[in-house]
Amino acid sequence: MRVDLGNALETTPGLTTETLDRLDDRVAAAHEGIAAGMADDEFGYAALTLPETADPDAIRSAVDGFDRPEAVLTVGIGGSALGAATLSNALESDVDAYVLDNVDPDETRRLLADLPLGDTVVNVVSKSGTTAETLANFLVVREAMADAGVDWTERTLVTTGESGNLRELADRHGLPSLPVPDGVPGRFSALSTVGLAVAALQGHDIEAVLAGGRDGMDALAGSLYDSPAYAYGAATYALAERGALTNAVMPYAESLETFAEWFAQLWAESLGKDGLGQTPARALGATDQHSQLQLYRAGPPDKLVTLVRPTERADAPIPETDLDGLAYLGGSSLGGLLDAEFEATEASLAAAGVPNVRVEIDRVDERALGELLFGMEAACVLYGELASVSTFTQPAVEWGKKAARGLLGGGDFDEADAVAEKRELRID
């Protein structure tokens, strides 16, 4: 992973080299704290040790009992699904991957009607084993399989904690299962059993994913000038302090679109605390040059744009044409056009004084993805250290979970009482 901060200098808001030099002493101190947390396996910091502590052999052992499926369906939500979805959507496989991470009944019915249930592995993921959306969807999927004459116990993989409903279910039915690692919040679990089981089922090289994560670990250093992850984390923090309160992440590769979704959860849930944080926005290059870019370039000066791309990719030539207005395209390629769009967007933002940061990987493959995921996690942790927020908690999320559970009769929670106090101003 490589990071270029040049277009975040002398912008509005923006940084200077002097700003970064002053910040570098704080980065060094934060790095010492992060390294100590990793060494002590502290909650949250343990996520940054996953490239070394994750056990790919255990993951392969759990999935080897399934014949190569036609499809794999992950039933989870948030961090229990987004890491796996990022890898599966980025990497090509003849095993199709799907995710049930919402409880929209129309979408659930449609997906189950289209799936080859007899040749699908269901990967149900919940650390607590009590996540309402996940368990509700799993019950629906299980019934659909039974109705189709499929023995769900032969098609289900469970990834969960040491106790809870899913652990009891796995033990009772002898289901293959994987542990969710201790001390790792869901949004930081992409390089663990949570994110890698689907990749293994699809036939991807999970050892290479972890090797990429180790590349990211090895690149952590006591200076932002020596560490791409820390450079990104420090720059985003400093820009947010100066008013860039939206971070629009814009990958220039269709295969990385879900990465932007994964990033959005990581950034929002980790850093949105105590009135602080930077709102992540999801975009896709070059598609959103024709929609969102207008706002980023000409709207309020409160944004950072993060442009992400692979520098190597398969290409497709553009045929020659006798249309005068399009002759310049003939003999070029789609990849060349996409690179030109990337550089034009970058220059357009810079010309308007909008801070933008370039993040590059060599190519979209297992190793590069592992490094990218780890790098953004480390960047997020550094940002949290610099901002003095509790990076690894999510109290606002827990509040909503309690309110919903109370409304469904799952216990007495004060949070559910707040629903009845909703203020109304109806216009019918």
C-alpha positions as CSV (number, residue, x, y, z in Angstrom):
1,M,0.0,0.0,0.0
2,R,1.3,3.4,-1.0
3,V,-0.1,6.8,0.2
4,D,0.5,10.2,-1.5
5,L,-0.4,13.2,0.6
6,G,0.8,15.8,-1.9
7,N,-2.7,17.0,-2.8
8,A,-3.6,17.5,0.8
9,L,-1.0,20.2,1.2
10,E,-1.9,23.9,0.9
11,T,-5.6,23.1,0.3
12,T,-8.8,24.3,2.0
13,P,-8.8,22.8,4.6
14,G,-5.3,21.5,4.2
15,L,-2.0,20.6,5.7
16,T,1.5,21.9,5.4
17,T,4.8,20.0,5.7
18,E,5.3,21.9,9.0
19,T,2.0,20.6,10.3
20,L,3.0,17.0,9.5
21,D,6.4,17.5,11.1
22,R,4.8,18.7,14.3
23,L,2.3,15.9,14.2
24,D,5.1,13.3,13.7
25,D,6.1,13.4,17.4
26,R,2.6,12.5,18.4
27,V,2.6,9.7,15.9
28,A,5.7,8.3,17.4
29,A,4.1,8.3,20.9
30,A,0.9,6.8,19.6
31,H,2.9,4.1,17.8
32,E,4.5,3.1,21.1
33,G,1.1,2.8,22.7
34,I,-0.3,0.8,19.8
35,A,2.7,-1.6,19.8
36,A,2.4,-2.1,23.6
37,G,-1.3,-2.9,23.2
38,M,-0.5,-5.4,20.5
39,A,2.2,-7.0,22.6
40,D,-0.2,-7.3,25.5
41,D,-3.0,-8.6,23.3
42,E,-5.3,-5.8,24.7
43,F,-8.9,-5.6,23.5
44,G,-9.0,-4.0,20.1
45,Y,-5.3,-3.8,19.6
46,A,-5.4,-7.6,19.3
47,A,-6.9,-7.1,15.8
48,L,-3.6,-5.8,14.6
49,T,-1.9,-9.0,15.5
50,L,-4.3,-11.2,13.4
51,P,-1.9,-11.5,10.4
52,E,0.3,-13.6,12.8
53,T,-2.3,-15.1,15.1
54,A,-5.0,-16.2,12.7
55,D,-4.8,-19.9,11.9
56,P,-5.5,-20.6,8.2
57,D,-5.2,-24.4,8.8
58,A,-8.1,-24.3,11.3
59,I,-10.1,-22.4,8.7
60,R,-9.4,-24.8,5.9
61,S,-10.2,-27.8,8.3
62,A,-13.6,-26.3,9.1
63,V,-14.5,-25.8,5.4
64,D,-13.0,-29.0,4.0
65,G,-16.0,-31.0,5.0
66,F,-18.0,-29.3,2.3
67,D,-17.8,-30.3,-1.3
68,R,-16.9,-27.4,-3.5
69,P,-20.3,-25.6,-3.4
70,E,-22.0,-23.6,-6.1
71,A,-22.6,-20.8,-3.7
72,V,-21.9,-19.6,-0.2
73,L,-24.4,-17.4,1.8
74,T,-23.1,-15.4,4.7
75,V,-25.7,-14.6,7.3
76,G,-24.3,-11.8,9.4
77,I,-24.4,-8.0,9.8
78,G,-21.9,-5.2,10.0
79,G,-18.4,-6.5,10.8
80,S,-19.7,-10.1,10.7
81,A,-20.3,-9.8,7.0
82,L,-18.5,-6.8,5.4
83,G,-14.9,-8.2,5.6
84,A,-15.9,-11.4,4.0
85,A,-18.0,-9.5,1.4
86,T,-15.0,-7.2,0.6
87,L,-12.8,-10.2,-0.2
88,S,-15.4,-12.2,-2.1
89,N,-16.5,-9.2,-4.2
90,A,-12.9,-8.2,-5.0
91,L,-11.6,-11.7,-6.0
92,E,-12.9,-13.8,-8.9
93,S,-14.2,-17.3,-8.1
94,D,-16.5,-19.9,-9.7
95,V,-18.2,-20.1,-6.3
96,D,-20.8,-17.3,-6.0
97,A,-20.9,-15.4,-2.7
98,Y,-24.0,-13.7,-1.3
99,V,-24.7,-11.9,2.0
100,L,-27.9,-11.6,4.1
101,D,-27.0,-8.6,6.3
102,N,-30.4,-6.9,6.5
103,V,-33.9,-8.1,7.4
104,D,-35.8,-6.7,4.4
105,P,-38.3,-9.4,3.8
106,D,-38.6,-8.8,0.0
107,E,-34.8,-9.1,-0.5
108,T,-34.6,-12.2,1.7
109,R,-37.4,-13.9,-0.2
110,R,-35.9,-13.0,-3.5
111,L,-32.4,-14.2,-2.6
112,L,-33.6,-17.5,-1.2
113,A,-35.8,-18.1,-4.2
114,D,-32.8,-17.7,-6.5
115,L,-30.2,-19.7,-4.5
116,P,-29.4,-23.3,-5.3
117,L,-30.0,-24.3,-1.7
118,G,-28.9,-27.9,-2.1
119,D,-25.5,-26.7,-3.3
120,T,-25.1,-23.7,-1.0
121,V,-23.0,-23.4,2.2
122,V,-24.6,-21.2,4.8
123,N,-22.0,-19.3,6.8
124,V,-23.7,-17.8,9.9
125,V,-21.6,-15.4,11.9
126,S,-22.3,-13.7,15.2
127,K,-19.8,-13.3,18.0
128,S,-22.4,-13.1,20.7
129,G,-24.7,-15.6,19.1
130,T,-27.6,-13.3,20.0
131,T,-27.6,-10.8,17.2
132,A,-31.3,-10.4,16.4
133,E,-31.0,-9.7,12.6
134,T,-28.6,-12.5,12.1
135,L,-30.5,-15.1,14.0
136,A,-33.8,-14.1,12.5
137,N,-32.4,-14.4,9.0
138,F,-30.7,-17.7,9.8
139,L,-34.1,-19.2,11.1
140,V,-35.7,-18.1,7.8
141,V,-32.9,-19.6,5.8
142,R,-33.0,-22.9,7.8
143,E,-36.7,-23.2,7.2
144,A,-36.3,-22.5,3.4
145,M,-33.7,-25.3,3.2
146,A,-35.9,-27.7,5.1
147,D,-38.9,-26.8,2.8
148,A,-36.6,-27.5,-0.2
149,G,-35.7,-31.0,1.2
150,V,-32.2,-29.9,2.1
151,D,-30.6,-31.0,5.4
152,W,-29.4,-27.7,6.7
153,T,-27.1,-29.3,9.3
154,E,-25.0,-30.6,6.4
155,R,-24.8,-27.2,4.7
156,T,-24.1,-24.9,7.7
157,L,-20.9,-23.4,9.0
158,V,-21.0,-21.5,12.3
159,T,-18.6,-18.7,13.3
160,T,-19.3,-17.5,16.9
161,G,-18.0,-17.0,20.4
162,E,-17.4,-19.5,23.2
163,S,-21.0,-19.3,24.4
164,G,-24.5,-18.2,23.2
165,N,-27.3,-19.5,21.0
166,L,-25.1,-20.3,18.0
167,R,-22.5,-22.1,20.0
168,E,-25.2,-24.2,21.6
169,L,-26.7,-24.9,18.2
170,A,-23.4,-25.9,16.7
171,D,-22.6,-28.2,19.6
172,R,-26.1,-29.8,19.6
173,H,-26.0,-30.6,15.9
174,G,-22.3,-31.2,15.5
175,L,-21.9,-28.4,13.0
176,P,-18.5,-27.4,11.8
177,S,-17.6,-24.2,13.6
178,L,-14.9,-21.5,13.9
179,P,-14.2,-19.3,16.9
180,V,-14.5,-15.5,16.7
181,P,-11.1,-14.3,18.1
182,D,-11.2,-12.7,21.5
183,G,-10.4,-9.1,21.8
184,V,-11.3,-8.3,18.2
185,P,-14.3,-6.0,17.5
186,G,-16.3,-7.1,14.5
187,R,-15.3,-4.3,12.2
188,F,-11.6,-5.2,12.7
189,S,-12.1,-8.9,12.1
190,A,-11.6,-9.1,8.3
191,L,-8.3,-10.9,8.7
192,S,-9.7,-13.5,11.1
193,T,-12.1,-16.5,10.8
194,V,-14.9,-14.0,10.4
195,G,-13.6,-12.7,7.1
196,L,-11.5,-15.6,5.8
197,A,-13.9,-18.6,5.9
198,V,-15.8,-17.5,2.8
199,A,-12.6,-16.8,1.0
200,A,-11.5,-20.4,1.8
201,L,-14.8,-21.8,0.6
202,Q,-14.3,-19.9,-2.7
203,G,-10.9,-21.4,-3.1
204,H,-8.9,-18.2,-2.5
205,D,-5.4,-18.2,-1.0
206,I,-6.0,-17.1,2.6
207,E,-2.4,-17.5,3.4
208,A,-1.6,-14.8,0.9
209,V,-4.3,-12.5,2.5
210,L,-2.5,-12.9,5.8
211,A,0.9,-12.4,4.2
212,G,-0.4,-9.1,2.9
213,G,-1.5,-8.2,6.4
214,R,2.0,-9.0,7.7
215,D,3.4,-6.7,5.0
216,G,1.2,-4.0,6.6
217,M,2.4,-4.9,10.1
218,D,6.0,-4.8,9.0
219,A,5.4,-1.3,7.6
220,L,4.3,0.2,10.9
221,A,6.9,2.6,12.2
222,G,7.4,5.4,14.6
223,S,7.1,8.1,11.9
224,L,4.3,8.8,9.5
225,Y,7.0,9.3,6.9
226,D,8.0,5.7,7.2
227,S,4.5,4.1,7.4
228,P,1.8,4.4,4.8
229,A,-0.9,3.4,7.2
230,Y,0.1,6.0,9.8
231,A,0.6,8.6,7.1
232,Y,-3.1,8.1,6.1
233,G,-4.3,8.0,9.7
234,A,-2.4,11.1,10.7
235,A,-3.4,13.1,7.7
236,T,-7.1,12.3,7.9
237,Y,-7.0,13.2,11.6
238,A,-5.3,16.5,11.0
239,L,-7.6,17.4,8.1
240,A,-10.7,16.6,10.2
241,E,-9.3,18.9,13.0
242,R,-9.1,21.6,10.3
243,G,-12.7,21.1,9.0
244,A,-12.6,18.2,6.6
245,L,-15.4,16.3,8.4
246,T,-16.4,14.2,5.4
247,N,-14.1,11.6,3.9
248,A,-15.3,10.4,0.5
249,V,-13.6,7.1,-0.3
250,M,-13.6,6.6,-4.1
251,P,-12.0,3.4,-5.4
252,Y,-11.2,3.3,-9.2
253,A,-12.0,-0.4,-9.5
254,E,-15.4,-2.0,-9.5
255,S,-14.1,-4.9,-7.5
256,L,-13.3,-2.5,-4.6
257,E,-16.7,-1.0,-4.3
258,T,-17.5,-3.2,-1.3
259,F,-14.2,-2.1,0.3
260,A,-15.6,1.4,0.5
261,E,-18.6,0.0,2.3
262,W,-16.3,-1.9,4.7
263,F,-14.2,1.3,5.3
264,A,-17.4,3.3,6.0
265,Q,-18.3,1.0,9.0
266,L,-14.7,0.9,10.2
267,W,-14.3,4.7,10.2
268,A,-17.8,5.7,11.4
269,E,-18.2,3.1,14.2
270,S,-14.7,3.5,15.5
271,L,-14.2,7.3,15.4
272,G,-17.7,8.8,15.8
273,K,-17.4,9.5,19.6
274,D,-17.7,12.5,21.9
275,G,-18.8,14.8,19.2
276,L,-15.8,14.0,17.1
277,G,-15.2,11.9,14.0
278,Q,-15.1,12.1,10.2
279,T,-18.1,11.0,8.2
280,P,-17.2,8.4,5.6
281,A,-19.0,8.7,2.2
282,R,-18.9,6.0,-0.4
283,A,-18.2,6.7,-4.1
284,L,-17.0,4.8,-7.1
285,G,-14.7,6.0,-9.8
286,A,-15.4,6.8,-12.6
287,T,-19.2,6.5,-12.1
288,D,-19.5,9.1,-9.4
289,Q,-17.5,11.7,-11.3
290,H,-20.9,12.2,-13.0
291,S,-22.8,12.7,-9.7
292,Q,-21.0,13.2,-6.4
293,L,-17.9,14.9,-7.7
294,Q,-19.8,18.1,-8.4
295,L,-20.4,18.5,-4.6
296,Y,-16.9,17.5,-3.6
297,R,-15.3,20.0,-6.0
298,A,-17.7,22.9,-5.7
299,G,-19.6,22.4,-2.5
300,P,-18.8,23.4,1.1
301,P,-15.0,23.1,1.9
302,D,-15.5,20.4,4.5
303,K,-14.3,17.3,2.6
304,L,-11.4,15.0,2.0
305,V,-11.5,12.7,-1.0
306,T,-9.6,9.4,-0.8
307,L,-8.8,8.0,-4.2
308,V,-8.0,4.3,-4.3
309,R,-6.7,2.3,-7.2
310,P,-4.7,-0.7,-8.3
311,T,-1.8,0.2,-10.6
312,E,-1.9,-3.1,-12.5
313,R,-5.1,-4.6,-14.0
314,A,-6.3,-6.7,-16.9
315,D,-7.3,-4.4,-19.8
316,A,-9.7,-4.3,-22.7
317,P,-8.9,-2.4,-25.9
318,I,-11.3,0.2,-27.3
319,P,-12.0,-0.4,-31.0
320,E,-11.1,2.2,-33.6
321,T,-14.0,4.3,-34.9
322,D,-14.6,6.6,-37.8
323,L,-16.7,9.0,-35.8
324,D,-14.7,12.2,-35.6
325,G,-15.7,13.2,-32.1
326,L,-14.7,9.8,-30.8
327,A,-11.5,9.2,-32.8
328,Y,-9.3,10.0,-29.8
329,L,-10.7,6.9,-28.0
330,G,-9.9,4.4,-30.7
331,G,-6.7,2.5,-30.1
332,S,-6.8,3.3,-26.4
333,S,-8.2,1.0,-23.7
334,L,-10.7,0.9,-20.9
335,G,-7.9,0.7,-18.4
336,G,-6.2,3.7,-20.0
337,L,-9.4,5.6,-19.9
338,L,-10.0,4.8,-16.2
339,D,-6.5,5.9,-15.3
340,A,-7.0,9.1,-17.2
341,E,-10.3,9.7,-15.3
342,F,-8.5,9.0,-12.0
343,E,-5.8,11.5,-12.7
344,A,-8.2,14.1,-14.1
345,T,-10.4,13.8,-11.0
346,E,-7.3,14.1,-8.8
347,A,-6.2,17.2,-10.7
348,S,-9.7,18.7,-10.7
349,L,-9.9,18.5,-6.9
350,A,-6.4,19.9,-6.4
351,A,-7.2,22.8,-8.8
352,A,-10.2,23.6,-6.7
353,G,-8.2,23.5,-3.5
354,V,-10.0,20.3,-2.2
355,P,-7.7,18.0,-0.3
356,N,-7.4,14.6,-1.7
357,V,-5.1,11.6,-0.9
358,R,-4.0,8.9,-3.3
359,V,-3.9,5.3,-2.0
360,E,-2.5,2.7,-4.3
361,I,-2.0,-1.1,-4.3
362,D,-0.2,-3.1,-6.9
363,R,-3.2,-5.1,-8.0
364,V,-6.5,-6.5,-6.7
365,D,-5.3,-9.9,-5.4
366,E,-5.2,-11.7,-2.1
367,R,-1.9,-10.2,-0.8
368,A,-2.6,-6.7,-1.8
369,L,-6.1,-6.8,-0.2
370,G,-4.7,-8.2,3.0
371,E,-2.3,-5.3,3.2
372,L,-5.0,-2.7,2.3
373,L,-7.4,-4.0,4.9
374,F,-4.7,-4.1,7.6
375,G,-3.4,-0.7,6.6
376,M,-6.8,1.0,6.9
377,E,-7.4,-0.7,10.3
378,A,-4.0,0.6,11.6
379,A,-4.8,4.0,10.2
380,C,-8.1,4.0,12.0
381,V,-6.4,3.0,15.3
382,L,-3.8,5.7,15.0
383,Y,-6.5,8.3,14.2
384,G,-8.4,7.2,17.4
385,E,-5.2,7.5,19.4
386,L,-4.5,11.1,18.1
387,A,-8.1,12.1,18.7
388,S,-8.2,10.4,22.2
389,V,-11.5,8.6,21.4
390,S,-12.4,5.0,22.5
391,T,-11.8,3.5,19.1
392,F,-12.9,-0.1,19.9
393,T,-16.3,0.6,21.5
394,Q,-19.7,1.4,19.9
395,P,-22.1,2.6,22.6
396,A,-24.5,4.3,20.2
397,V,-24.9,1.0,18.3
398,E,-25.6,-0.9,21.5
399,W,-28.3,1.6,22.5
400,G,-30.2,0.9,19.3
401,K,-29.8,-2.9,19.7
402,K,-31.4,-2.7,23.2
403,A,-34.3,-0.5,22.0
404,A,-35.1,-2.9,19.1
405,R,-34.8,-6.0,21.4
406,G,-37.2,-4.4,23.9
407,L,-39.7,-3.6,21.2
408,L,-39.7,-7.3,20.2
409,G,-40.3,-8.5,23.7
410,G,-36.7,-9.6,24.3
411,G,-36.4,-8.0,27.7
412,D,-37.1,-4.8,29.6
413,F,-34.9,-2.0,28.3
414,D,-35.2,1.7,29.1
415,E,-34.0,2.4,25.6
416,A,-37.2,0.8,24.2
417,D,-39.3,3.2,26.2
418,A,-37.8,6.1,24.3
419,V,-39.6,4.9,21.1
420,A,-43.0,5.8,22.7
421,E,-41.7,9.3,23.3
422,K,-41.2,10.0,19.6
423,R,-42.2,13.6,18.6
424,E,-44.5,13.9,15.6
425,L,-45.2,16.6,13.1
426,R,-47.3,14.7,10.5
427,I,-48.2,16.0,7.1
428,D,-50.6,13.6,5.3
